[in-house]
Amino acid sequence: MTQPEIEDPILQSRARIRMATRVGKRLGYGCFMGAVIIFLINYYLEGSGFWTSFTVTLLVIGSLILAPSIIFAYAANAADREDQGLPHGH
């Protein structure tokens, strides 16, 4: 089943933003999950400093990807609410 084609350029832009935020959230949360798994393995196996550094790197990358994704997703949803005339929620 395909979605109907969107004619409004603003709605097309929001759809692209939503798709990018979905990918960003998956990547960001995936980095966090990987960091937790690597941390637990490193903790129980008494691993090296490399794995500790890799865990921290995954946390930083996940944060840098996830924060803008959450903000832009919230902005797209707020814009839709504004278009529909619903309250801001602030």
Biopython code that builds the backbone (N, CA, C, O; Angstrom):
import numpy as np
from Bio.PDB.StructureBuilder import StructureBuilder

atoms = [
    (1, "MET", "N", (0.835, -1.165, 0.000)),
    (1, "MET", "CA", (0.000, 0.000, 0.000)),
    (1, "MET", "C", (0.887, 1.238, 0.000)),
    (1, "MET", "O", (1.792, 1.354, 0.827)),
    (2, "THR", "N", (0.645, 2.128, -0.886)),
    (2, "THR", "CA", (1.458, 3.337, -0.968)),
    (2, "THR", "C", (0.708, 4.511, -0.388)),
    (2, "THR", "O", (-0.522, 4.535, -0.354)),
    (3, "GLN", "N", (1.474, 5.483, 0.067)),
    (3, "GLN", "CA", (0.868, 6.689, 0.612)),
    (3, "GLN", "C", (0.547, 7.641, -0.532)),
    (3, "GLN", "O", (1.260, 7.660, -1.535)),
    (4, "PRO", "N", (-0.514, 8.431, -0.398)),
    (4, "PRO", "CA", (-0.832, 9.390, -1.457)),
    (4, "PRO", "C", (0.269, 10.442, -1.580)),
    (4, "PRO", "O", (0.912, 10.806, -0.596)),
    (5, "GLU", "N", (0.469, 10.916, -2.792)),
    (5, "GLU", "CA", (1.496, 11.921, -3.057)),
    (5, "GLU", "C", (1.095, 13.253, -2.425)),
    (5, "GLU", "O", (-0.041, 13.702, -2.574)),
    (6, "ILE", "N", (2.029, 13.872, -1.725)),
    (6, "ILE", "CA", (1.783, 15.141, -1.050)),
    (6, "ILE", "C", (2.139, 16.268, -2.015)),
    (6, "ILE", "O", (3.233, 16.286, -2.578)),
    (7, "GLU", "N", (1.216, 17.203, -2.202)),
    (7, "GLU", "CA", (1.427, 18.307, -3.137)),
    (7, "GLU", "C", (2.071, 19.524, -2.484)),
    (7, "GLU", "O", (2.843, 20.234, -3.129)),
    (8, "ASP", "N", (1.766, 19.771, -1.229)),
    (8, "ASP", "CA", (2.248, 20.970, -0.548)),
    (8, "ASP", "C", (3.744, 20.838, -0.248)),
    (8, "ASP", "O", (4.153, 19.855, 0.370)),
    (9, "PRO", "N", (4.573, 21.805, -0.668)),
    (9, "PRO", "CA", (6.016, 21.692, -0.413)),
    (9, "PRO", "C", (6.363, 21.725, 1.074)),
    (9, "PRO", "O", (7.357, 21.128, 1.488)),
    (10, "ILE", "N", (5.572, 22.400, 1.864)),
    (10, "ILE", "CA", (5.839, 22.440, 3.306)),
    (10, "ILE", "C", (5.591, 21.059, 3.919)),
    (10, "ILE", "O", (6.367, 20.594, 4.753)),
    (11, "LEU", "N", (4.505, 20.414, 3.498)),
    (11, "LEU", "CA", (4.221, 19.071, 4.008)),
    (11, "LEU", "C", (5.260, 18.065, 3.516)),
    (11, "LEU", "O", (5.602, 17.128, 4.238)),
    (12, "GLN", "N", (5.765, 18.248, 2.295)),
    (12, "GLN", "CA", (6.839, 17.391, 1.795)),
    (12, "GLN", "C", (8.100, 17.571, 2.635)),
    (12, "GLN", "O", (8.790, 16.602, 2.953)),
    (13, "SER", "N", (8.387, 18.814, 2.987)),
    (13, "SER", "CA", (9.564, 19.088, 3.815)),
    (13, "SER", "C", (9.420, 18.442, 5.192)),
    (13, "SER", "O", (10.372, 17.863, 5.715)),
    (14, "ARG", "N", (8.248, 18.543, 5.764)),
    (14, "ARG", "CA", (8.011, 17.910, 7.072)),
    (14, "ARG", "C", (8.130, 16.398, 6.987)),
    (14, "ARG", "O", (8.639, 15.755, 7.906)),
    (15, "ALA", "N", (7.656, 15.831, 5.879)),
    (15, "ALA", "CA", (7.764, 14.379, 5.710)),
    (15, "ALA", "C", (9.227, 13.961, 5.612)),
    (15, "ALA", "O", (9.614, 12.936, 6.174)),
    (16, "ARG", "N", (10.047, 14.744, 4.905)),
    (16, "ARG", "CA", (11.480, 14.439, 4.823)),
    (16, "ARG", "C", (12.150, 14.577, 6.191)),
    (16, "ARG", "O", (13.009, 13.774, 6.557)),
    (17, "ILE", "N", (11.749, 15.593, 6.932)),
    (17, "ILE", "CA", (12.310, 15.788, 8.274)),
    (17, "ILE", "C", (11.933, 14.612, 9.174)),
    (17, "ILE", "O", (12.765, 14.108, 9.929)),
    (18, "ARG", "N", (10.674, 14.180, 9.087)),
    (18, "ARG", "CA", (10.244, 13.047, 9.913)),
    (18, "ARG", "C", (11.006, 11.777, 9.559)),
    (18, "ARG", "O", (11.374, 11.007, 10.447)),
    (19, "MET", "N", (11.246, 11.551, 8.268)),
    (19, "MET", "CA", (11.992, 10.365, 7.863)),
    (19, "MET", "C", (13.430, 10.438, 8.390)),
    (19, "MET", "O", (13.969, 9.446, 8.882)),
    (20, "ALA", "N", (14.041, 11.613, 8.284)),
    (20, "ALA", "CA", (15.410, 11.784, 8.779)),
    (20, "ALA", "C", (15.469, 11.610, 10.296)),
    (20, "ALA", "O", (16.425, 11.034, 10.815)),
    (21, "THR", "N", (14.455, 12.103, 11.010)),
    (21, "THR", "CA", (14.459, 11.961, 12.461)),
    (21, "THR", "C", (14.262, 10.509, 12.878)),
    (21, "THR", "O", (14.827, 10.071, 13.880)),
    (22, "ARG", "N", (13.459, 9.751, 12.111)),
    (22, "ARG", "CA", (13.311, 8.326, 12.426)),
    (22, "ARG", "C", (14.644, 7.599, 12.299)),
    (22, "ARG", "O", (15.011, 6.795, 13.157)),
    (23, "VAL", "N", (15.362, 7.893, 11.217)),
    (23, "VAL", "CA", (16.675, 7.269, 11.015)),
    (23, "VAL", "C", (17.640, 7.715, 12.117)),
    (23, "VAL", "O", (18.387, 6.901, 12.660)),
    (24, "GLY", "N", (17.620, 9.011, 12.443)),
    (24, "GLY", "CA", (18.499, 9.531, 13.488)),
    (24, "GLY", "C", (18.215, 8.917, 14.843)),
    (24, "GLY", "O", (19.139, 8.608, 15.595)),
    (25, "LYS", "N", (16.939, 8.738, 15.158)),
    (25, "LYS", "CA", (16.597, 8.120, 16.441)),
    (25, "LYS", "C", (17.062, 6.676, 16.493)),
    (25, "LYS", "O", (17.573, 6.219, 17.515)),
    (26, "ARG", "N", (16.886, 5.956, 15.391)),
    (26, "ARG", "CA", (17.340, 4.563, 15.379)),
    (26, "ARG", "C", (18.846, 4.472, 15.538)),
    (26, "ARG", "O", (19.349, 3.633, 16.285)),
    (27, "LEU", "N", (19.570, 5.340, 14.830)),
    (27, "LEU", "CA", (21.027, 5.327, 14.945)),
    (27, "LEU", "C", (21.475, 5.737, 16.350)),
    (27, "LEU", "O", (22.357, 5.108, 16.934)),
    (28, "GLY", "N", (20.863, 6.792, 16.886)),
    (28, "GLY", "CA", (21.239, 7.273, 18.213)),
    (28, "GLY", "C", (20.976, 6.257, 19.299)),
    (28, "GLY", "O", (21.847, 5.973, 20.121)),
    (29, "TYR", "N", (19.766, 5.704, 19.303)),
    (29, "TYR", "CA", (19.445, 4.694, 20.311)),
    (29, "TYR", "C", (20.248, 3.414, 20.082)),
    (29, "TYR", "O", (20.581, 2.711, 21.036)),
    (30, "GLY", "N", (20.557, 3.111, 18.823)),
    (30, "GLY", "CA", (21.411, 1.956, 18.529)),
    (30, "GLY", "C", (22.812, 2.134, 19.096)),
    (30, "GLY", "O", (23.401, 1.191, 19.624)),
    (31, "CYS", "N", (23.343, 3.352, 18.987)),
    (31, "CYS", "CA", (24.652, 3.636, 19.580)),
    (31, "CYS", "C", (24.603, 3.467, 21.094)),
    (31, "CYS", "O", (25.529, 2.919, 21.691)),
    (32, "PHE", "N", (23.521, 3.938, 21.715)),
    (32, "PHE", "CA", (23.389, 3.776, 23.162)),
    (32, "PHE", "C", (23.301, 2.298, 23.545)),
    (32, "PHE", "O", (23.920, 1.868, 24.518)),
    (33, "MET", "N", (22.531, 1.522, 22.780)),
    (33, "MET", "CA", (22.410, 0.104, 23.076)),
    (33, "MET", "C", (23.757, -0.591, 22.902)),
    (33, "MET", "O", (24.140, -1.424, 23.724)),
    (34, "GLY", "N", (24.468, -0.252, 21.842)),
    (34, "GLY", "CA", (25.794, -0.823, 21.630)),
    (34, "GLY", "C", (26.748, -0.465, 22.754)),
    (34, "GLY", "O", (27.545, -1.297, 23.188)),
    (35, "ALA", "N", (26.666, 0.782, 23.230)),
    (35, "ALA", "CA", (27.535, 1.208, 24.329)),
    (35, "ALA", "C", (27.237, 0.421, 25.599)),
    (35, "ALA", "O", (28.157, 0.029, 26.317)),
    (36, "VAL", "N", (25.969, 0.190, 25.877)),
    (36, "VAL", "CA", (25.601, -0.571, 27.081)),
    (36, "VAL", "C", (26.087, -2.011, 26.966)),
    (36, "VAL", "O", (26.636, -2.565, 27.919)),
    (37, "ILE", "N", (25.884, -2.612, 25.803)),
    (37, "ILE", "CA", (26.315, -4.003, 25.614)),
    (37, "ILE", "C", (27.829, -4.118, 25.736)),
    (37, "ILE", "O", (28.332, -5.008, 26.422)),
    (38, "ILE", "N", (28.556, -3.224, 25.076)),
    (38, "ILE", "CA", (30.018, -3.265, 25.147)),
    (38, "ILE", "C", (30.498, -2.988, 26.569)),
    (38, "ILE", "O", (31.459, -3.601, 27.034)),
    (39, "PHE", "N", (29.823, -2.056, 27.263)),
    (39, "PHE", "CA", (30.194, -1.780, 28.652)),
    (39, "PHE", "C", (30.033, -3.026, 29.521)),
    (39, "PHE", "O", (30.922, -3.361, 30.304)),
    (40, "LEU", "N", (28.899, -3.710, 29.380)),
    (40, "LEU", "CA", (28.660, -4.896, 30.212)),
    (40, "LEU", "C", (29.661, -6.003, 29.897)),
    (40, "LEU", "O", (30.186, -6.644, 30.807)),
    (41, "ILE", "N", (29.921, -6.225, 28.634)),
    (41, "ILE", "CA", (30.906, -7.249, 28.264)),
    (41, "ILE", "C", (32.280, -6.865, 28.799)),
    (41, "ILE", "O", (32.992, -7.701, 29.356)),
    (42, "ASN", "N", (32.645, -5.609, 28.629)),
    (42, "ASN", "CA", (33.944, -5.118, 29.100)),
    (42, "ASN", "C", (34.048, -5.226, 30.628)),
    (42, "ASN", "O", (35.104, -5.560, 31.165)),
    (43, "TYR", "N", (32.944, -4.943, 31.314)),
    (43, "TYR", "CA", (32.939, -4.992, 32.776)),
    (43, "TYR", "C", (33.149, -6.419, 33.281)),
    (43, "TYR", "O", (33.976, -6.660, 34.161)),
    (44, "TYR", "N", (32.396, -7.355, 32.719)),
    (44, "TYR", "CA", (32.471, -8.725, 33.223)),
    (44, "TYR", "C", (33.715, -9.474, 32.742)),
    (44, "TYR", "O", (34.177, -10.395, 33.416)),
    (45, "LEU", "N", (34.255, -9.094, 31.599)),
    (45, "LEU", "CA", (35.452, -9.773, 31.096)),
    (45, "LEU", "C", (36.730, -9.022, 31.424)),
    (45, "LEU", "O", (37.823, -9.440, 31.043)),
    (46, "GLU", "N", (36.585, -7.901, 32.137)),
    (46, "GLU", "CA", (37.725, -7.059, 32.497)),
    (46, "GLU", "C", (38.562, -6.746, 31.263)),
    (46, "GLU", "O", (39.745, -7.078, 31.185)),
    (47, "GLY", "N", (37.914, -6.100, 30.308)),
    (47, "GLY", "CA", (38.527, -5.794, 29.021)),
    (47, "GLY", "C", (39.544, -4.677, 29.099)),
    (47, "GLY", "O", (39.932, -4.222, 30.176)),
    (48, "SER", "N", (39.960, -4.255, 27.928)),
    (48, "SER", "CA", (41.025, -3.271, 27.826)),
    (48, "SER", "C", (40.471, -1.847, 27.789)),
    (48, "SER", "O", (39.260, -1.626, 27.747)),
    (49, "GLY", "N", (41.390, -0.904, 27.807)),
    (49, "GLY", "CA", (41.020, 0.505, 27.720)),
    (49, "GLY", "C", (40.440, 0.873, 26.370)),
    (49, "GLY", "O", (39.688, 1.842, 26.261)),
    (50, "PHE", "N", (40.784, 0.103, 25.327)),
    (50, "PHE", "CA", (40.219, 0.361, 24.005)),
    (50, "PHE", "C", (38.706, 0.251, 24.032)),
    (50, "PHE", "O", (38.010, 1.099, 23.474)),
    (51, "TRP", "N", (38.190, -0.792, 24.680)),
    (51, "TRP", "CA", (36.744, -0.991, 24.710)),
    (51, "TRP", "C", (36.053, 0.072, 25.558)),
    (51, "TRP", "O", (34.915, 0.452, 25.282)),
    (52, "THR", "N", (36.738, 0.545, 26.579)),
    (52, "THR", "CA", (36.188, 1.650, 27.365)),
    (52, "THR", "C", (36.105, 2.909, 26.512)),
    (52, "THR", "O", (35.099, 3.617, 26.541)),
    (53, "SER", "N", (37.153, 3.185, 25.759)),
    (53, "SER", "CA", (37.146, 4.337, 24.864)),
    (53, "SER", "C", (36.081, 4.190, 23.784)),
    (53, "SER", "O", (35.428, 5.166, 23.416)),
    (54, "PHE", "N", (35.906, 2.982, 23.280)),
    (54, "PHE", "CA", (34.892, 2.727, 22.265)),
    (54, "PHE", "C", (33.490, 2.949, 22.827)),
    (54, "PHE", "O", (32.616, 3.468, 22.133)),
    (55, "THR", "N", (33.276, 2.559, 24.079)),
    (55, "THR", "CA", (31.995, 2.780, 24.737)),
    (55, "THR", "C", (31.704, 4.270, 24.862)),
    (55, "THR", "O", (30.593, 4.712, 24.568)),
    (56, "VAL", "N", (32.679, 5.035, 25.291)),
    (56, "VAL", "CA", (32.502, 6.482, 25.425)),
    (56, "VAL", "C", (32.255, 7.121, 24.058)),
    (56, "VAL", "O", (31.434, 8.029, 23.929)),
    (57, "THR", "N", (32.968, 6.643, 23.046)),
    (57, "THR", "CA", (32.780, 7.163, 21.694)),
    (57, "THR", "C", (31.357, 6.900, 21.206)),
    (57, "THR", "O", (30.737, 7.780, 20.609)),
    (58, "LEU", "N", (30.839, 5.709, 21.450)),
    (58, "LEU", "CA", (29.469, 5.406, 21.057)),
    (58, "LEU", "C", (28.468, 6.301, 21.792)),
    (58, "LEU", "O", (27.480, 6.735, 21.200)),
    (59, "LEU", "N", (28.711, 6.578, 23.063)),
    (59, "LEU", "CA", (27.818, 7.459, 23.806)),
    (59, "LEU", "C", (27.831, 8.879, 23.243)),
    (59, "LEU", "O", (26.782, 9.515, 23.139)),
    (60, "VAL", "N", (29.000, 9.373, 22.883)),
    (60, "VAL", "CA", (29.109, 10.725, 22.328)),
    (60, "VAL", "C", (28.437, 10.793, 20.960)),
    (60, "VAL", "O", (27.666, 11.714, 20.692)),
    (61, "ILE", "N", (28.727, 9.825, 20.098)),
    (61, "ILE", "CA", (28.119, 9.815, 18.768)),
    (61, "ILE", "C", (26.601, 9.682, 18.878)),
    (61, "ILE", "O", (25.862, 10.376, 18.179)),
    (62, "GLY", "N", (26.139, 8.792, 19.754)),
    (62, "GLY", "CA", (24.699, 8.628, 19.955)),
    (62, "GLY", "C", (24.040, 9.914, 20.426)),
    (62, "GLY", "O", (22.939, 10.244, 19.984)),
    (63, "SER", "N", (24.692, 10.635, 21.308)),
    (63, "SER", "CA", (24.143, 11.900, 21.801)),
    (63, "SER", "C", (24.098, 12.952, 20.702)),
    (63, "SER", "O", (23.122, 13.693, 20.584)),
    (64, "LEU", "N", (25.158, 13.015, 19.899)),
    (64, "LEU", "CA", (25.205, 14.008, 18.826)),
    (64, "LEU", "C", (24.173, 13.735, 17.735)),
    (64, "LEU", "O", (23.702, 14.665, 17.081)),
    (65, "ILE", "N", (23.824, 12.485, 17.540)),
    (65, "ILE", "CA", (22.814, 12.139, 16.541)),
    (65, "ILE", "C", (21.407, 12.256, 17.120)),
    (65, "ILE", "O", (20.501, 12.765, 16.460)),
    (66, "LEU", "N", (21.227, 11.791, 18.339)),
    (66, "LEU", "CA", (19.895, 11.684, 18.920)),
    (66, "LEU", "C", (19.305, 13.035, 19.313)),
    (66, "LEU", "O", (18.114, 13.263, 19.098)),
    (67, "ALA", "N", (20.089, 13.919, 19.872)),
    (67, "ALA", "CA", (19.554, 15.201, 20.346)),
    (67, "ALA", "C", (18.883, 16.005, 19.225)),
    (67, "ALA", "O", (17.738, 16.422, 19.399)),
    (68, "PRO", "N", (19.536, 16.238, 18.092)),
    (68, "PRO", "CA", (18.847, 16.977, 17.026)),
    (68, "PRO", "C", (17.651, 16.219, 16.468)),
    (68, "PRO", "O", (16.663, 16.836, 16.069)),
    (69, "SER", "N", (17.724, 14.892, 16.433)),
    (69, "SER", "CA", (16.608, 14.108, 15.916)),
    (69, "SER", "C", (15.362, 14.305, 16.773)),
    (69, "SER", "O", (14.261, 14.466, 16.246)),
    (70, "ILE", "N", (15.534, 14.293, 18.073)),
    (70, "ILE", "CA", (14.395, 14.490, 18.971)),
    (70, "ILE", "C", (13.838, 15.902, 18.819)),
    (70, "ILE", "O", (12.622, 16.090, 18.778)),
    (71, "ILE", "N", (14.713, 16.883, 18.734)),
    (71, "ILE", "CA", (14.271, 18.273, 18.624)),
    (71, "ILE", "C", (13.519, 18.504, 17.322)),
    (71, "ILE", "O", (12.455, 19.124, 17.329)),
    (72, "PHE", "N", (14.053, 18.016, 16.200)),
    (72, "PHE", "CA", (13.379, 18.216, 14.919)),
    (72, "PHE", "C", (12.069, 17.447, 14.828)),
    (72, "PHE", "O", (11.120, 17.933, 14.213)),
    (73, "ALA", "N", (11.990, 16.265, 15.422)),
    (73, "ALA", "CA", (10.733, 15.524, 15.439)),
    (73, "ALA", "C", (9.679, 16.286, 16.235)),
    (73, "ALA", "O", (8.523, 16.374, 15.823)),
    (74, "TYR", "N", (10.084, 16.831, 17.368)),
    (74, "TYR", "CA", (9.163, 17.632, 18.171)),
    (74, "TYR", "C", (8.702, 18.867, 17.390)),
    (74, "TYR", "O", (7.528, 19.236, 17.447)),
    (75, "ALA", "N", (9.619, 19.502, 16.665)),
    (75, "ALA", "CA", (9.270, 20.692, 15.891)),
    (75, "ALA", "C", (8.282, 20.366, 14.778)),
    (75, "ALA", "O", (7.351, 21.134, 14.535)),
    (76, "ALA", "N", (8.472, 19.231, 14.096)),
    (76, "ALA", "CA", (7.542, 18.846, 13.030)),
    (76, "ALA", "C", (6.158, 18.549, 13.598)),
    (76, "ALA", "O", (5.150, 18.924, 13.001)),
    (77, "ASN", "N", (6.104, 17.880, 14.746)),
    (77, "ASN", "CA", (4.812, 17.608, 15.374)),
    (77, "ASN", "C", (4.149, 18.898, 15.850)),
    (77, "ASN", "O", (2.934, 19.052, 15.724)),
    (78, "ALA", "N", (4.930, 19.817, 16.392)),
    (78, "ALA", "CA", (4.375, 21.098, 16.844)),
    (78, "ALA", "C", (3.847, 21.904, 15.662)),
    (78, "ALA", "O", (2.821, 22.574, 15.783)),
    (79, "ALA", "N", (4.531, 21.847, 14.526)),
    (79, "ALA", "CA", (4.056, 22.561, 13.338)),
    (79, "ALA", "C", (2.736, 21.984, 12.857)),
    (79, "ALA", "O", (1.850, 22.729, 12.437)),
    (80, "ASP", "N", (2.593, 20.667, 12.914)),
    (80, "ASP", "CA", (1.315, 20.054, 12.533)),
    (80, "ASP", "C", (0.200, 20.477, 13.478)),
    (80, "ASP", "O", (-0.914, 20.770, 13.044)),
    (81, "ARG", "N", (0.501, 20.506, 14.767)),
    (81, "ARG", "CA", (-0.510, 20.941, 15.735)),
    (81, "ARG", "C", (-0.901, 22.391, 15.489)),
    (81, "ARG", "O", (-2.072, 22.750, 15.609)),
    (82, "GLU", "N", (0.062, 23.214, 15.150)),
    (82, "GLU", "CA", (-0.207, 24.626, 14.863)),
    (82, "GLU", "C", (-1.101, 24.754, 13.630)),
    (82, "GLU", "O", (-2.025, 25.567, 13.622)),
    (83, "ASP", "N", (-0.839, 23.966, 12.598)),
    (83, "ASP", "CA", (-1.662, 23.995, 11.385)),
    (83, "ASP", "C", (-3.091, 23.572, 11.662)),
    (83, "ASP", "O", (-4.024, 24.090, 11.048)),
    (84, "GLN", "N", (-3.273, 22.637, 12.580)),
    (84, "GLN", "CA", (-4.596, 22.154, 12.906)),
    (84, "GLN", "C", (-5.331, 23.057, 13.893)),
    (84, "GLN", "O", (-6.508, 22.838, 14.179)),
    (85, "GLY", "N", (-4.644, 24.065, 14.410)),
    (85, "GLY", "CA", (-5.252, 25.001, 15.349)),
    (85, "GLY", "C", (-5.351, 24.463, 16.760)),
    (85, "GLY", "O", (-6.129, 24.979, 17.562)),
    (86, "LEU", "N", (-4.591, 23.452, 17.077)),
    (86, "LEU", "CA", (-4.606, 22.877, 18.422)),
    (86, "LEU", "C", (-3.710, 23.694, 19.338)),
    (86, "LEU", "O", (-2.847, 24.429, 18.857)),
    (87, "PRO", "N", (-3.898, 23.582, 20.646)),
    (87, "PRO", "CA", (-3.042, 24.338, 21.579)),
    (87, "PRO", "C", (-1.583, 23.911, 21.479)),
    (87, "PRO", "O", (-1.272, 22.787, 21.085)),
    (88, "HIS", "N", (-0.707, 24.820, 21.840)),
    (88, "HIS", "CA", (0.733, 24.585, 21.738)),
    (88, "HIS", "C", (1.225, 23.520, 22.693)),
    (88, "HIS", "O", (2.142, 22.773, 22.351)),
    (89, "GLY", "N", (0.657, 23.425, 23.858)),
    (89, "GLY", "CA", (1.140, 22.485, 24.861)),
    (89, "GLY", "C", (2.235, 23.063, 25.726)),
    (89, "GLY", "O", (2.870, 22.328, 26.482)),
    (90, "HIS", "N", (2.475, 24.357, 25.638)),
    (90, "HIS", "CA", (3.502, 25.011, 26.456)),
    (90, "HIS", "C", (2.836, 25.650, 27.643)),
    (90, "HIS", "O", (3.509, 26.260, 28.473)),
]
sb = StructureBuilder()
sb.init_structure("model")
sb.init_model(0)
sb.init_chain("A")
sb.init_seg("    ")
for serial, (resi, resn, name, xyz) in enumerate(atoms, 1):
    if name == "N":
        sb.init_residue(resn, " ", resi, " ")
    sb.init_atom(name, np.array(xyz, "f"), 0.0, 1.0, " ", f" {name:<3s}", serial, name[0])
structure = sb.get_structure()
